[in-house]
Amino acid sequence: MSETKFSRDHEWVRLDGGVATIGITDHAQNALGDVVFVDLPEVGREVAAGESIAVVESVKAASDVYAPIAGKIVEVNSALGENPGTINAAPTTDGWFFRIEASNPAEVAALMDEAEYAAFVDTLA
């Protein structure tokens, strides 16, 4: 499995070949509380880095999910529609949101690694 990278908006990214799998971090799901609904983007949609492309709703709030990299949506995790609680139970594995065919894989390299993300989260406390 490839290295996991992280955005300042609390998304994680794993690049495999030219396709990146993206979800929200454990920190994000914990802050949200129990997830009750997720609105995923359409397959085929072209997205820009930083663009709001999904919404996750919890018992506490609704929150946007942003594209950490630019590219085309090639797959969504439709199982989340039936069981959005997977985002809480397994945010960095089965709770992934969508896959993007990366326009520029170098954008992934510019994201934070695990240690940088942990330090970033510490500054939020």
Backbone as XML, in Angstrom:
<?xml version="1.0"?>
<chain id="A" units="angstrom">
  <residue number="1" name="MET">
    <atom name="N" x="0.839" y="-1.182" z="0.000"/>
    <atom name="CA" x="0.000" y="0.000" z="0.000"/>
    <atom name="C" x="0.882" y="1.242" z="0.000"/>
  </residue>
  <residue number="2" name="SER">
    <atom name="N" x="0.441" y="2.264" z="-0.716"/>
    <atom name="CA" x="1.247" y="3.470" z="-0.816"/>
    <atom name="C" x="1.134" y="4.303" z="0.460"/>
  </residue>
  <residue number="3" name="GLU">
    <atom name="N" x="2.030" y="5.258" z="0.577"/>
    <atom name="CA" x="2.054" y="6.134" z="1.737"/>
    <atom name="C" x="0.786" y="6.982" z="1.790"/>
  </residue>
  <residue number="4" name="THR">
    <atom name="N" x="0.255" y="7.175" z="2.982"/>
    <atom name="CA" x="-0.907" y="8.031" z="3.158"/>
    <atom name="C" x="-0.443" y="9.465" z="3.359"/>
  </residue>
  <residue number="5" name="LYS">
    <atom name="N" x="-1.099" y="10.384" z="2.656"/>
    <atom name="CA" x="-0.835" y="11.816" z="2.782"/>
    <atom name="C" x="-2.099" y="12.484" z="3.306"/>
  </residue>
  <residue number="6" name="PHE">
    <atom name="N" x="-1.956" y="13.716" z="3.807"/>
    <atom name="CA" x="-3.063" y="14.390" z="4.471"/>
    <atom name="C" x="-3.165" y="15.845" z="4.042"/>
  </residue>
  <residue number="7" name="SER">
    <atom name="N" x="-4.405" y="16.349" z="3.982"/>
    <atom name="CA" x="-4.634" y="17.754" z="3.652"/>
    <atom name="C" x="-4.942" y="18.541" z="4.922"/>
  </residue>
  <residue number="8" name="ARG">
    <atom name="N" x="-4.880" y="19.863" z="4.826"/>
    <atom name="CA" x="-5.239" y="20.736" z="5.945"/>
    <atom name="C" x="-6.749" y="20.709" z="6.211"/>
  </residue>
  <residue number="9" name="ASP">
    <atom name="N" x="-7.504" y="20.168" z="5.264"/>
    <atom name="CA" x="-8.951" y="20.053" z="5.428"/>
    <atom name="C" x="-9.351" y="18.687" z="5.994"/>
  </residue>
  <residue number="10" name="HIS">
    <atom name="N" x="-8.361" y="17.921" z="6.458"/>
    <atom name="CA" x="-8.576" y="16.636" z="7.136"/>
    <atom name="C" x="-9.041" y="15.518" z="6.209"/>
  </residue>
  <residue number="11" name="GLU">
    <atom name="N" x="-8.560" y="15.549" z="4.960"/>
    <atom name="CA" x="-8.742" y="14.408" z="4.066"/>
    <atom name="C" x="-7.438" y="13.627" z="4.017"/>
  </residue>
  <residue number="12" name="TRP">
    <atom name="N" x="-7.552" y="12.316" z="3.844"/>
    <atom name="CA" x="-6.373" y="11.479" z="3.603"/>
    <atom name="C" x="-6.400" y="11.053" z="2.141"/>
  </residue>
  <residue number="13" name="VAL">
    <atom name="N" x="-5.204" y="10.794" z="1.610"/>
    <atom name="CA" x="-5.038" y="10.442" z="0.192"/>
    <atom name="C" x="-4.026" y="9.309" z="0.091"/>
  </residue>
  <residue number="14" name="ARG">
    <atom name="N" x="-4.376" y="8.279" z="-0.677"/>
    <atom name="CA" x="-3.422" y="7.207" z="-1.011"/>
    <atom name="C" x="-3.401" y="7.069" z="-2.517"/>
  </residue>
  <residue number="15" name="LEU">
    <atom name="N" x="-2.227" y="7.290" z="-3.107"/>
    <atom name="CA" x="-2.067" y="7.203" z="-4.556"/>
    <atom name="C" x="-1.604" y="5.803" z="-4.930"/>
  </residue>
  <residue number="16" name="ASP">
    <atom name="N" x="-2.309" y="5.189" z="-5.873"/>
    <atom name="CA" x="-1.949" y="3.863" z="-6.376"/>
    <atom name="C" x="-1.938" y="3.977" z="-7.892"/>
  </residue>
  <residue number="17" name="GLY">
    <atom name="N" x="-0.736" y="3.965" z="-8.471"/>
    <atom name="CA" x="-0.628" y="4.270" z="-9.895"/>
    <atom name="C" x="-1.011" y="5.729" z="-10.052"/>
  </residue>
  <residue number="18" name="GLY">
    <atom name="N" x="-1.946" y="6.031" z="-10.934"/>
    <atom name="CA" x="-2.385" y="7.414" z="-11.108"/>
    <atom name="C" x="-3.716" y="7.699" z="-10.451"/>
  </residue>
  <residue number="19" name="VAL">
    <atom name="N" x="-4.214" y="6.753" z="-9.625"/>
    <atom name="CA" x="-5.525" y="6.923" z="-9.003"/>
    <atom name="C" x="-5.358" y="7.086" z="-7.488"/>
  </residue>
  <residue number="20" name="ALA">
    <atom name="N" x="-5.983" y="8.148" z="-6.963"/>
    <atom name="CA" x="-5.907" y="8.444" z="-5.537"/>
    <atom name="C" x="-7.226" y="8.091" z="-4.863"/>
  </residue>
  <residue number="21" name="THR">
    <atom name="N" x="-7.158" y="7.329" z="-3.766"/>
    <atom name="CA" x="-8.318" y="7.038" z="-2.929"/>
    <atom name="C" x="-8.332" y="8.086" z="-1.821"/>
  </residue>
  <residue number="22" name="ILE">
    <atom name="N" x="-9.522" y="8.646" z="-1.554"/>
    <atom name="CA" x="-9.633" y="9.773" z="-0.629"/>
    <atom name="C" x="-10.770" y="9.549" z="0.354"/>
  </residue>
  <residue number="23" name="GLY">
    <atom name="N" x="-10.504" y="9.906" z="1.608"/>
    <atom name="CA" x="-11.514" y="9.862" z="2.661"/>
    <atom name="C" x="-11.204" y="10.927" z="3.687"/>
  </residue>
  <residue number="24" name="ILE">
    <atom name="N" x="-11.954" y="10.913" z="4.794"/>
    <atom name="CA" x="-11.658" y="11.864" z="5.863"/>
    <atom name="C" x="-10.866" y="11.159" z="6.955"/>
  </residue>
  <residue number="25" name="THR">
    <atom name="N" x="-10.102" y="11.938" z="7.684"/>
    <atom name="CA" x="-9.223" y="11.380" z="8.710"/>
    <atom name="C" x="-9.999" y="10.961" z="9.955"/>
  </residue>
  <residue number="26" name="ASP">
    <atom name="N" x="-9.334" y="10.185" z="10.787"/>
    <atom name="CA" x="-9.906" y="9.777" z="12.064"/>
    <atom name="C" x="-10.218" y="11.012" z="12.899"/>
  </residue>
  <residue number="27" name="HIS">
    <atom name="N" x="-9.325" y="11.999" z="12.868"/>
    <atom name="CA" x="-9.564" y="13.252" z="13.599"/>
    <atom name="C" x="-10.869" y="13.906" z="13.134"/>
  </residue>
  <residue number="28" name="ALA">
    <atom name="N" x="-11.095" y="13.951" z="11.820"/>
    <atom name="CA" x="-12.298" y="14.587" z="11.267"/>
    <atom name="C" x="-13.557" y="13.829" z="11.676"/>
  </residue>
  <residue number="29" name="GLN">
    <atom name="N" x="-13.543" y="12.501" z="11.537"/>
    <atom name="CA" x="-14.753" y="11.748" z="11.894"/>
    <atom name="C" x="-15.037" y="11.856" z="13.378"/>
  </residue>
  <residue number="30" name="ASN">
    <atom name="N" x="-13.994" y="11.919" z="14.188"/>
    <atom name="CA" x="-14.157" y="12.051" z="15.636"/>
    <atom name="C" x="-14.780" y="13.404" z="15.981"/>
  </residue>
  <residue number="31" name="ALA">
    <atom name="N" x="-14.336" y="14.461" z="15.291"/>
    <atom name="CA" x="-14.880" y="15.798" z="15.520"/>
    <atom name="C" x="-16.340" y="15.885" z="15.066"/>
  </residue>
  <residue number="32" name="LEU">
    <atom name="N" x="-16.675" y="15.167" z="14.006"/>
    <atom name="CA" x="-18.045" y="15.190" z="13.496"/>
    <atom name="C" x="-19.029" y="14.446" z="14.393"/>
  </residue>
  <residue number="33" name="GLY">
    <atom name="N" x="-18.593" y="13.361" z="14.980"/>
    <atom name="CA" x="-19.512" y="12.501" z="15.722"/>
    <atom name="C" x="-20.139" y="11.497" z="14.772"/>
  </residue>
  <residue number="34" name="ASP">
    <atom name="N" x="-21.265" y="10.923" z="15.172"/>
    <atom name="CA" x="-21.894" y="9.853" z="14.389"/>
    <atom name="C" x="-22.360" y="10.358" z="13.029"/>
  </residue>
  <residue number="35" name="VAL">
    <atom name="N" x="-21.771" y="9.810" z="11.969"/>
    <atom name="CA" x="-22.129" y="10.191" z="10.601"/>
    <atom name="C" x="-23.452" y="9.520" z="10.229"/>
  </residue>
  <residue number="36" name="VAL">
    <atom name="N" x="-24.393" y="10.323" z="9.705"/>
    <atom name="CA" x="-25.720" y="9.805" z="9.362"/>
    <atom name="C" x="-26.020" y="9.871" z="7.861"/>
  </residue>
  <residue number="37" name="PHE">
    <atom name="N" x="-25.226" y="10.646" z="7.106"/>
    <atom name="CA" x="-25.486" y="10.797" z="5.672"/>
    <atom name="C" x="-24.224" y="11.295" z="4.987"/>
  </residue>
  <residue number="38" name="VAL">
    <atom name="N" x="-24.033" y="10.850" z="3.739"/>
    <atom name="CA" x="-22.936" y="11.373" z="2.933"/>
    <atom name="C" x="-23.447" y="11.608" z="1.515"/>
  </residue>
  <residue number="39" name="ASP">
    <atom name="N" x="-23.096" y="12.753" z="0.954"/>
    <atom name="CA" x="-23.460" y="13.114" z="-0.416"/>
    <atom name="C" x="-22.176" y="13.067" z="-1.234"/>
  </residue>
  <residue number="40" name="LEU">
    <atom name="N" x="-22.069" y="12.064" z="-2.088"/>
    <atom name="CA" x="-20.844" y="11.829" z="-2.850"/>
    <atom name="C" x="-20.907" y="12.485" z="-4.226"/>
  </residue>
  <residue number="41" name="PRO">
    <atom name="N" x="-19.754" y="12.797" z="-4.817"/>
    <atom name="CA" x="-19.742" y="13.413" z="-6.148"/>
    <atom name="C" x="-20.105" y="12.403" z="-7.233"/>
  </residue>
  <residue number="42" name="GLU">
    <atom name="N" x="-20.421" y="12.912" z="-8.418"/>
    <atom name="CA" x="-20.738" y="12.045" z="-9.555"/>
    <atom name="C" x="-19.465" y="11.538" z="-10.207"/>
  </residue>
  <residue number="43" name="VAL">
    <atom name="N" x="-19.479" y="10.266" z="-10.600"/>
    <atom name="CA" x="-18.368" y="9.697" z="-11.355"/>
    <atom name="C" x="-18.281" y="10.452" z="-12.686"/>
  </residue>
  <residue number="44" name="GLY">
    <atom name="N" x="-17.049" y="10.780" z="-13.083"/>
    <atom name="CA" x="-16.825" y="11.511" z="-14.323"/>
    <atom name="C" x="-16.620" y="12.999" z="-14.103"/>
  </residue>
  <residue number="45" name="ARG">
    <atom name="N" x="-16.942" y="13.491" z="-12.909"/>
    <atom name="CA" x="-16.796" y="14.923" z="-12.617"/>
    <atom name="C" x="-15.321" y="15.305" z="-12.542"/>
  </residue>
  <residue number="46" name="GLU">
    <atom name="N" x="-14.974" y="16.399" z="-13.211"/>
    <atom name="CA" x="-13.622" y="16.955" z="-13.120"/>
    <atom name="C" x="-13.591" y="17.902" z="-11.926"/>
  </residue>
  <residue number="47" name="VAL">
    <atom name="N" x="-12.575" y="17.771" z="-11.088"/>
    <atom name="CA" x="-12.488" y="18.605" z="-9.893"/>
    <atom name="C" x="-11.134" y="19.296" z="-9.810"/>
  </residue>
  <residue number="48" name="ALA">
    <atom name="N" x="-11.151" y="20.460" z="-9.176"/>
    <atom name="CA" x="-9.919" y="21.207" z="-8.922"/>
    <atom name="C" x="-9.498" y="20.966" z="-7.481"/>
  </residue>
  <residue number="49" name="ALA">
    <atom name="N" x="-8.203" y="21.038" z="-7.227"/>
    <atom name="CA" x="-7.713" y="20.903" z="-5.853"/>
    <atom name="C" x="-8.343" y="21.997" z="-5.001"/>
  </residue>
  <residue number="50" name="GLY">
    <atom name="N" x="-8.854" y="21.614" z="-3.841"/>
    <atom name="CA" x="-9.462" y="22.569" z="-2.934"/>
    <atom name="C" x="-10.953" y="22.769" z="-3.146"/>
  </residue>
  <residue number="51" name="GLU">
    <atom name="N" x="-11.501" y="22.169" z="-4.208"/>
    <atom name="CA" x="-12.930" y="22.310" z="-4.508"/>
    <atom name="C" x="-13.765" y="21.446" z="-3.565"/>
  </residue>
  <residue number="52" name="SER">
    <atom name="N" x="-14.877" y="21.991" z="-3.101"/>
    <atom name="CA" x="-15.819" y="21.219" z="-2.290"/>
    <atom name="C" x="-16.530" y="20.234" z="-3.209"/>
  </residue>
  <residue number="53" name="ILE">
    <atom name="N" x="-16.409" y="18.918" z="-2.899"/>
    <atom name="CA" x="-16.984" y="17.935" z="-3.818"/>
    <atom name="C" x="-17.874" y="16.898" z="-3.155"/>
  </residue>
  <residue number="54" name="ALA">
    <atom name="N" x="-17.990" y="16.934" z="-1.842"/>
    <atom name="CA" x="-18.870" y="16.005" z="-1.142"/>
    <atom name="C" x="-19.303" y="16.658" z="0.158"/>
  </residue>
  <residue number="55" name="VAL">
    <atom name="N" x="-20.357" y="16.110" z="0.758"/>
    <atom name="CA" x="-20.834" y="16.602" z="2.050"/>
    <atom name="C" x="-21.032" y="15.396" z="2.956"/>
  </residue>
  <residue number="56" name="VAL">
    <atom name="N" x="-20.584" y="15.550" z="4.188"/>
    <atom name="CA" x="-20.803" y="14.510" z="5.192"/>
    <atom name="C" x="-21.612" y="15.148" z="6.319"/>
  </residue>
  <residue number="57" name="GLU">
    <atom name="N" x="-22.690" y="14.465" z="6.702"/>
    <atom name="CA" x="-23.559" y="14.987" z="7.759"/>
    <atom name="C" x="-23.500" y="14.053" z="8.958"/>
  </residue>
  <residue number="58" name="SER">
    <atom name="N" x="-23.423" y="14.678" z="10.135"/>
    <atom name="CA" x="-23.420" y="13.913" z="11.374"/>
    <atom name="C" x="-24.548" y="14.426" z="12.260"/>
  </residue>
  <residue number="59" name="VAL">
    <atom name="N" x="-24.679" y="13.828" z="13.414"/>
    <atom name="CA" x="-25.684" y="14.288" z="14.362"/>
    <atom name="C" x="-25.356" y="15.701" z="14.847"/>
  </residue>
  <residue number="60" name="LYS">
    <atom name="N" x="-24.103" y="16.119" z="14.720"/>
    <atom name="CA" x="-23.673" y="17.443" z="15.178"/>
    <atom name="C" x="-23.752" y="18.511" z="14.091"/>
  </residue>
  <residue number="61" name="ALA">
    <atom name="N" x="-23.331" y="18.167" z="12.853"/>
    <atom name="CA" x="-23.171" y="19.201" z="11.823"/>
    <atom name="C" x="-23.032" y="18.582" z="10.443"/>
  </residue>
  <residue number="62" name="ALA">
    <atom name="N" x="-23.109" y="19.437" z="9.439"/>
    <atom name="CA" x="-22.779" y="19.036" z="8.063"/>
    <atom name="C" x="-21.442" y="19.677" z="7.734"/>
  </residue>
  <residue number="63" name="SER">
    <atom name="N" x="-20.623" y="18.961" z="7.003"/>
    <atom name="CA" x="-19.298" y="19.459" z="6.692"/>
    <atom name="C" x="-18.938" y="19.121" z="5.254"/>
  </residue>
  <residue number="64" name="ASP">
    <atom name="N" x="-18.296" y="20.062" z="4.575"/>
    <atom name="CA" x="-17.840" y="19.814" z="3.209"/>
    <atom name="C" x="-16.604" y="18.928" z="3.217"/>
  </residue>
  <residue number="65" name="VAL">
    <atom name="N" x="-16.477" y="18.156" z="2.164"/>
    <atom name="CA" x="-15.263" y="17.375" z="1.905"/>
    <atom name="C" x="-14.672" y="17.971" z="0.643"/>
  </residue>
  <residue number="66" name="TYR">
    <atom name="N" x="-13.376" y="18.253" z="0.684"/>
    <atom name="CA" x="-12.697" y="18.938" z="-0.412"/>
    <atom name="C" x="-11.801" y="17.974" z="-1.181"/>
  </residue>
  <residue number="67" name="ALA">
    <atom name="N" x="-11.612" y="18.291" z="-2.450"/>
    <atom name="CA" x="-10.676" y="17.514" z="-3.264"/>
    <atom name="C" x="-9.266" y="17.975" z="-2.917"/>
  </residue>
  <residue number="68" name="PRO">
    <atom name="N" x="-8.443" y="17.104" z="-2.346"/>
    <atom name="CA" x="-7.078" y="17.513" z="-2.012"/>
    <atom name="C" x="-6.190" y="17.636" z="-3.246"/>
  </residue>
  <residue number="69" name="ILE">
    <atom name="N" x="-6.619" y="17.034" z="-4.359"/>
    <atom name="CA" x="-5.872" y="17.103" z="-5.618"/>
    <atom name="C" x="-6.866" y="17.286" z="-6.767"/>
  </residue>
  <residue number="70" name="ALA">
    <atom name="N" x="-6.356" y="17.719" z="-7.899"/>
    <atom name="CA" x="-7.190" y="17.881" z="-9.092"/>
    <atom name="C" x="-7.260" y="16.569" z="-9.869"/>
  </residue>
  <residue number="71" name="GLY">
    <atom name="N" x="-8.362" y="16.387" z="-10.594"/>
    <atom name="CA" x="-8.488" y="15.210" z="-11.432"/>
    <atom name="C" x="-9.935" y="14.889" z="-11.737"/>
  </residue>
  <residue number="72" name="LYS">
    <atom name="N" x="-10.163" y="13.648" z="-12.148"/>
    <atom name="CA" x="-11.504" y="13.195" z="-12.516"/>
    <atom name="C" x="-11.951" y="12.110" z="-11.545"/>
  </residue>
  <residue number="73" name="ILE">
    <atom name="N" x="-13.185" y="12.226" z="-11.045"/>
    <atom name="CA" x="-13.762" y="11.209" z="-10.167"/>
    <atom name="C" x="-13.976" y="9.943" z="-11.007"/>
  </residue>
  <residue number="74" name="VAL">
    <atom name="N" x="-13.352" y="8.840" z="-10.591"/>
    <atom name="CA" x="-13.491" y="7.587" z="-11.339"/>
    <atom name="C" x="-14.298" y="6.529" z="-10.587"/>
  </residue>
  <residue number="75" name="GLU">
    <atom name="N" x="-14.510" y="6.745" z="-9.285"/>
    <atom name="CA" x="-15.277" y="5.787" z="-8.493"/>
    <atom name="C" x="-15.718" y="6.460" z="-7.200"/>
  </residue>
  <residue number="76" name="VAL">
    <atom name="N" x="-16.906" y="6.082" z="-6.717"/>
    <atom name="CA" x="-17.360" y="6.524" z="-5.395"/>
    <atom name="C" x="-17.696" y="5.290" z="-4.573"/>
  </residue>
  <residue number="77" name="ASN">
    <atom name="N" x="-17.620" y="5.443" z="-3.272"/>
    <atom name="CA" x="-17.910" y="4.338" z="-2.356"/>
    <atom name="C" x="-19.416" y="4.337" z="-2.074"/>
  </residue>
  <residue number="78" name="SER">
    <atom name="N" x="-20.181" y="3.739" z="-2.985"/>
    <atom name="CA" x="-21.642" y="3.754" z="-2.877"/>
    <atom name="C" x="-22.137" y="3.029" z="-1.627"/>
  </residue>
  <residue number="79" name="ALA">
    <atom name="N" x="-21.330" y="2.163" z="-1.035"/>
    <atom name="CA" x="-21.725" y="1.462" z="0.195"/>
    <atom name="C" x="-21.973" y="2.445" z="1.343"/>
  </residue>
  <residue number="80" name="LEU">
    <atom name="N" x="-21.389" y="3.632" z="1.272"/>
    <atom name="CA" x="-21.582" y="4.618" z="2.336"/>
    <atom name="C" x="-23.019" y="5.127" z="2.378"/>
  </residue>
  <residue number="81" name="GLY">
    <atom name="N" x="-23.721" y="5.082" z="1.240"/>
    <atom name="CA" x="-25.118" y="5.488" z="1.220"/>
    <atom name="C" x="-25.973" y="4.600" z="2.101"/>
  </residue>
  <residue number="82" name="GLU">
    <atom name="N" x="-25.688" y="3.302" z="2.080"/>
    <atom name="CA" x="-26.418" y="2.336" z="2.904"/>
    <atom name="C" x="-25.942" y="2.337" z="4.349"/>
  </residue>
  <residue number="83" name="ASN">
    <atom name="N" x="-24.649" y="2.583" z="4.536"/>
    <atom name="CA" x="-24.070" y="2.494" z="5.874"/>
    <atom name="C" x="-23.057" y="3.614" z="6.100"/>
  </residue>
  <residue number="84" name="PRO">
    <atom name="N" x="-23.542" y="4.853" z="6.309"/>
    <atom name="CA" x="-22.613" y="5.971" z="6.510"/>
    <atom name="C" x="-21.779" y="5.835" z="7.781"/>
  </residue>
  <residue number="85" name="GLY">
    <atom name="N" x="-22.214" y="5.003" z="8.725"/>
    <atom name="CA" x="-21.455" y="4.781" z="9.954"/>
    <atom name="C" x="-20.099" y="4.143" z="9.717"/>
  </residue>
  <residue number="86" name="THR">
    <atom name="N" x="-19.899" y="3.578" z="8.515"/>
    <atom name="CA" x="-18.585" y="3.020" z="8.164"/>
    <atom name="C" x="-17.514" y="4.110" z="8.254"/>
  </residue>
  <residue number="87" name="ILE">
    <atom name="N" x="-17.901" y="5.348" z="7.996"/>
    <atom name="CA" x="-16.951" y="6.471" z="8.070"/>
    <atom name="C" x="-16.421" y="6.603" z="9.490"/>
  </residue>
  <residue number="88" name="ASN">
    <atom name="N" x="-17.277" y="6.382" z="10.496"/>
    <atom name="CA" x="-16.830" y="6.426" z="11.888"/>
    <atom name="C" x="-16.036" y="5.189" z="12.269"/>
  </residue>
  <residue number="89" name="ALA">
    <atom name="N" x="-16.502" y="4.033" z="11.815"/>
    <atom name="CA" x="-15.898" y="2.765" z="12.225"/>
    <atom name="C" x="-14.542" y="2.516" z="11.570"/>
  </residue>
  <residue number="90" name="ALA">
    <atom name="N" x="-14.392" y="2.919" z="10.311"/>
    <atom name="CA" x="-13.153" y="2.628" z="9.565"/>
    <atom name="C" x="-12.844" y="3.777" z="8.615"/>
  </residue>
  <residue number="91" name="PRO">
    <atom name="N" x="-12.551" y="4.979" z="9.165"/>
    <atom name="CA" x="-12.398" y="6.154" z="8.308"/>
    <atom name="C" x="-11.263" y="6.062" z="7.288"/>
  </residue>
  <residue number="92" name="THR">
    <atom name="N" x="-10.209" y="5.339" z="7.615"/>
    <atom name="CA" x="-9.056" y="5.305" z="6.701"/>
    <atom name="C" x="-8.960" y="4.019" z="5.885"/>
  </residue>
  <residue number="93" name="THR">
    <atom name="N" x="-10.009" y="3.183" z="5.968"/>
    <atom name="CA" x="-10.030" y="1.965" z="5.146"/>
    <atom name="C" x="-11.361" y="1.873" z="4.410"/>
  </residue>
  <residue number="94" name="ASP">
    <atom name="N" x="-12.326" y="1.122" z="4.950"/>
    <atom name="CA" x="-13.612" y="0.914" z="4.281"/>
    <atom name="C" x="-14.443" y="2.185" z="4.152"/>
  </residue>
  <residue number="95" name="GLY">
    <atom name="N" x="-14.122" y="3.213" z="4.927"/>
    <atom name="CA" x="-14.882" y="4.464" z="4.899"/>
    <atom name="C" x="-14.404" y="5.477" z="3.874"/>
  </residue>
  <residue number="96" name="TRP">
    <atom name="N" x="-13.619" y="5.025" z="2.885"/>
    <atom name="CA" x="-13.162" y="5.959" z="1.835"/>
    <atom name="C" x="-14.371" y="6.537" z="1.098"/>
  </residue>
  <residue number="97" name="PHE">
    <atom name="N" x="-14.204" y="7.737" z="0.528"/>
    <atom name="CA" x="-15.308" y="8.434" z="-0.124"/>
    <atom name="C" x="-15.305" y="8.257" z="-1.645"/>
  </residue>
  <residue number="98" name="PHE">
    <atom name="N" x="-14.160" y="8.553" z="-2.279"/>
    <atom name="CA" x="-14.104" y="8.522" z="-3.742"/>
    <atom name="C" x="-12.673" y="8.315" z="-4.208"/>
  </residue>
  <residue number="99" name="ARG">
    <atom name="N" x="-12.560" y="8.011" z="-5.506"/>
    <atom name="CA" x="-11.248" y="7.857" z="-6.139"/>
    <atom name="C" x="-11.140" y="8.863" z="-7.274"/>
  </residue>
  <residue number="100" name="ILE">
    <atom name="N" x="-9.985" y="9.507" z="-7.350"/>
    <atom name="CA" x="-9.711" y="10.516" z="-8.371"/>
    <atom name="C" x="-8.550" y="10.048" z="-9.236"/>
  </residue>
  <residue number="101" name="GLU">
    <atom name="N" x="-8.742" y="10.116" z="-10.554"/>
    <atom name="CA" x="-7.625" y="9.938" z="-11.479"/>
    <atom name="C" x="-6.874" y="11.262" z="-11.458"/>
  </residue>
  <residue number="102" name="ALA">
    <atom name="N" x="-5.686" y="11.240" z="-10.895"/>
    <atom name="CA" x="-4.938" y="12.471" z="-10.632"/>
    <atom name="C" x="-4.483" y="13.153" z="-11.919"/>
  </residue>
  <residue number="103" name="SER">
    <atom name="N" x="-4.787" y="14.455" z="-12.027"/>
    <atom name="CA" x="-4.296" y="15.256" z="-13.151"/>
    <atom name="C" x="-2.796" y="15.460" z="-13.020"/>
  </residue>
  <residue number="104" name="ASN">
    <atom name="N" x="-2.353" y="15.662" z="-11.773"/>
    <atom name="CA" x="-0.948" y="15.932" z="-11.494"/>
    <atom name="C" x="-0.553" y="15.185" z="-10.227"/>
  </residue>
  <residue number="105" name="PRO">
    <atom name="N" x="-0.046" y="13.946" z="-10.356"/>
    <atom name="CA" x="0.307" y="13.161" z="-9.166"/>
    <atom name="C" x="1.276" y="13.868" z="-8.216"/>
  </residue>
  <residue number="106" name="ALA">
    <atom name="N" x="2.016" y="14.856" z="-8.704"/>
    <atom name="CA" x="2.933" y="15.599" z="-7.835"/>
    <atom name="C" x="2.180" y="16.372" z="-6.753"/>
  </residue>
  <residue number="107" name="GLU">
    <atom name="N" x="0.887" y="16.657" z="-6.985"/>
    <atom name="CA" x="0.094" y="17.335" z="-5.955"/>
    <atom name="C" x="0.021" y="16.492" z="-4.689"/>
  </residue>
  <residue number="108" name="VAL">
    <atom name="N" x="0.008" y="15.176" z="-4.837"/>
    <atom name="CA" x="-0.052" y="14.292" z="-3.671"/>
    <atom name="C" x="1.218" y="14.451" z="-2.838"/>
  </residue>
  <residue number="109" name="ALA">
    <atom name="N" x="2.350" y="14.518" z="-3.504"/>
    <atom name="CA" x="3.628" y="14.656" z="-2.801"/>
    <atom name="C" x="3.686" y="15.937" z="-1.972"/>
  </residue>
  <residue number="110" name="ALA">
    <atom name="N" x="2.949" y="16.956" z="-2.375"/>
    <atom name="CA" x="2.962" y="18.236" z="-1.668"/>
    <atom name="C" x="2.112" y="18.219" z="-0.393"/>
  </residue>
  <residue number="111" name="LEU">
    <atom name="N" x="1.305" y="17.175" z="-0.208"/>
    <atom name="CA" x="0.474" y="17.078" z="0.990"/>
    <atom name="C" x="1.313" y="16.642" z="2.198"/>
  </residue>
  <residue number="112" name="MET">
    <atom name="N" x="0.744" y="16.754" z="3.390"/>
    <atom name="CA" x="1.460" y="16.408" z="4.622"/>
    <atom name="C" x="1.590" y="14.900" z="4.789"/>
  </residue>
  <residue number="113" name="ASP">
    <atom name="N" x="2.721" y="14.471" z="5.366"/>
    <atom name="CA" x="2.845" y="13.064" z="5.734"/>
    <atom name="C" x="2.214" y="12.892" z="7.127"/>
  </residue>
  <residue number="114" name="GLU">
    <atom name="N" x="2.225" y="11.674" z="7.640"/>
    <atom name="CA" x="1.537" y="11.388" z="8.902"/>
    <atom name="C" x="2.073" y="12.232" z="10.068"/>
  </residue>
  <residue number="115" name="ALA">
    <atom name="N" x="3.379" y="12.373" z="10.167"/>
    <atom name="CA" x="3.978" y="13.152" z="11.258"/>
    <atom name="C" x="3.611" y="14.633" z="11.136"/>
  </residue>
  <residue number="116" name="GLU">
    <atom name="N" x="3.652" y="15.164" z="9.928"/>
    <atom name="CA" x="3.284" y="16.570" z="9.716"/>
    <atom name="C" x="1.810" y="16.800" z="10.053"/>
  </residue>
  <residue number="117" name="TYR">
    <atom name="N" x="0.959" y="15.843" z="9.660"/>
    <atom name="CA" x="-0.468" y="15.987" z="9.948"/>
    <atom name="C" x="-0.715" y="15.928" z="11.459"/>
  </residue>
  <residue number="118" name="ALA">
    <atom name="N" x="-0.060" y="15.006" z="12.142"/>
    <atom name="CA" x="-0.216" y="14.903" z="13.608"/>
    <atom name="C" x="0.194" y="16.211" z="14.274"/>
  </residue>
  <residue number="119" name="ALA">
    <atom name="N" x="1.284" y="16.810" z="13.822"/>
    <atom name="CA" x="1.725" y="18.090" z="14.384"/>
    <atom name="C" x="0.710" y="19.187" z="14.073"/>
  </residue>
  <residue number="120" name="PHE">
    <atom name="N" x="0.149" y="19.171" z="12.862"/>
    <atom name="CA" x="-0.874" y="20.138" z="12.465"/>
    <atom name="C" x="-2.111" y="20.017" z="13.371"/>
  </residue>
  <residue number="121" name="VAL">
    <atom name="N" x="-2.570" y="18.795" z="13.607"/>
    <atom name="CA" x="-3.745" y="18.571" z="14.462"/>
    <atom name="C" x="-3.460" y="19.046" z="15.874"/>
  </residue>
  <residue number="122" name="ASP">
    <atom name="N" x="-2.225" y="18.843" z="16.354"/>
    <atom name="CA" x="-1.866" y="19.307" z="17.702"/>
    <atom name="C" x="-2.007" y="20.822" z="17.838"/>
  </residue>
  <residue number="123" name="THR">
    <atom name="N" x="-1.767" y="21.554" z="16.737"/>
    <atom name="CA" x="-1.877" y="23.022" z="16.806"/>
    <atom name="C" x="-3.333" y="23.458" z="16.900"/>
  </residue>
  <residue number="124" name="LEU">
    <atom name="N" x="-4.277" y="22.560" z="16.585"/>
    <atom name="CA" x="-5.705" y="22.896" z="16.627"/>
    <atom name="C" x="-6.317" y="22.725" z="18.000"/>
  </residue>
  <residue number="125" name="ALA">
    <atom name="N" x="-5.618" y="21.997" z="18.856"/>
    <atom name="CA" x="-6.176" y="21.669" z="20.184"/>
    <atom name="C" x="-6.203" y="22.869" z="21.107"/>
  </residue>
</chain>
